[in-house]
Amino acid sequence: MTALEIISAISGAIGIGKWVNKIIHPNPEVRYVHIKYPEESGLSKDFEKKSFKLSWCDERNLQIQIEQNGAKHIFTPPNESKPVILKVKSTPRDLVLIYKKT
């Protein structure tokens, strides 16, 4: 059981589950972008300056990348307050943009 599952179970048991869930999961918007979006938008350079590496991840491997490799997949664009998940339409599954410390 992950820490998030434990927190969700405890908060649900004491009646504050909806509040905790909103804090932990802010319901990010999903944006579909072009595969070269990170380079063309300057996102790659910004993250490289902060010692992060960006890469595309198949949706089925996303949880493994998060739990085992410390990757993150939620971005907050400059001048925006709502977090986003950046995806590329692909077959058979979409690709998700992830980042992790190098």
C-alpha positions as CSV (number, residue, x, y, z in Angstrom):
1,M,0.0,0.0,0.0
2,T,1.4,3.4,-1.0
3,A,1.5,6.4,1.3
4,L,-1.1,8.0,-0.9
5,E,-3.4,5.0,-0.4
6,I,-2.9,5.1,3.3
7,I,-3.6,8.8,3.6
8,S,-6.8,8.4,1.4
9,A,-8.0,5.4,3.6
10,I,-7.4,7.3,6.9
11,S,-8.9,10.5,5.6
12,G,-11.9,8.6,4.3
13,A,-12.4,6.8,7.6
14,I,-12.5,10.1,9.6
15,G,-14.6,11.9,7.1
16,I,-12.2,14.3,5.4
17,G,-11.5,12.3,2.3
18,K,-12.9,14.7,-0.2
19,W,-10.7,17.6,1.2
20,V,-7.5,15.5,1.2
21,N,-8.2,14.2,-2.2
22,K,-8.6,17.7,-3.6
23,I,-5.3,18.7,-2.1
24,I,-3.4,15.7,-3.3
25,H,-5.1,15.4,-6.6
26,P,-5.9,18.8,-8.0
27,N,-7.6,17.3,-11.1
28,P,-5.1,18.6,-13.6
29,E,-6.2,19.4,-17.1
30,V,-5.0,17.0,-19.9
31,R,-3.5,18.8,-22.9
32,Y,-2.6,17.0,-26.1
33,V,0.5,18.4,-27.7
34,H,2.9,17.6,-30.6
35,I,5.8,15.2,-29.8
36,K,8.3,18.0,-30.3
37,Y,6.4,20.4,-28.0
38,P,9.0,20.3,-25.1
39,E,11.8,21.4,-27.5
40,E,9.7,23.9,-29.5
41,S,8.1,25.6,-26.5
42,G,11.4,25.9,-24.5
43,L,10.2,23.6,-21.8
44,S,13.2,21.2,-22.3
45,K,15.7,24.0,-21.8
46,D,13.9,25.4,-18.7
47,F,13.9,22.0,-17.1
48,E,17.5,21.2,-18.1
49,K,18.7,24.4,-16.4
50,K,17.1,23.1,-13.2
51,S,18.8,19.6,-13.6
52,F,15.7,17.8,-14.8
53,K,15.3,15.5,-17.7
54,L,12.1,15.3,-19.8
55,S,11.0,12.2,-21.6
56,W,7.9,10.6,-23.0
57,C,6.4,7.6,-21.2
58,D,3.8,5.1,-22.4
59,E,0.7,5.4,-20.1
60,R,1.0,1.8,-19.0
61,N,4.5,2.4,-17.5
62,L,3.6,5.7,-15.9
63,Q,2.9,4.4,-12.4
64,I,6.2,2.4,-12.4
65,Q,8.1,5.6,-13.4
66,I,6.5,7.5,-10.6
67,E,6.8,4.9,-7.9
68,Q,10.2,3.4,-8.7
69,N,12.1,6.1,-10.5
70,G,10.8,9.2,-8.8
71,A,9.4,10.7,-12.0
72,K,6.7,13.4,-12.0
73,H,4.1,14.1,-14.7
74,I,2.1,17.1,-13.6
75,F,3.3,20.5,-14.8
76,T,2.2,24.1,-13.9
77,P,2.7,26.3,-16.9
78,P,4.1,29.8,-16.4
79,N,1.4,32.4,-15.8
80,E,-1.2,29.7,-15.0
81,S,-2.4,28.3,-11.7
82,K,-4.0,25.1,-12.9
83,P,-1.7,22.1,-13.3
84,V,-1.6,20.1,-16.6
85,I,-0.6,16.7,-17.8
86,L,0.9,16.8,-21.3
87,K,0.2,13.9,-23.6
88,V,0.7,12.9,-27.2
89,K,-1.9,10.8,-29.0
90,S,-0.3,7.5,-29.9
91,T,-1.2,3.9,-30.7
92,P,-1.9,1.7,-28.8
93,R,-1.6,4.1,-25.8
94,D,-1.0,7.8,-25.3
95,L,2.4,9.0,-24.3
96,V,2.7,11.2,-21.2
97,L,5.5,13.7,-20.6
98,I,7.4,13.0,-17.4
99,Y,10.4,14.6,-15.7
100,K,12.9,13.5,-13.1
101,K,16.0,14.9,-11.5
102,T,19.3,14.1,-13.3
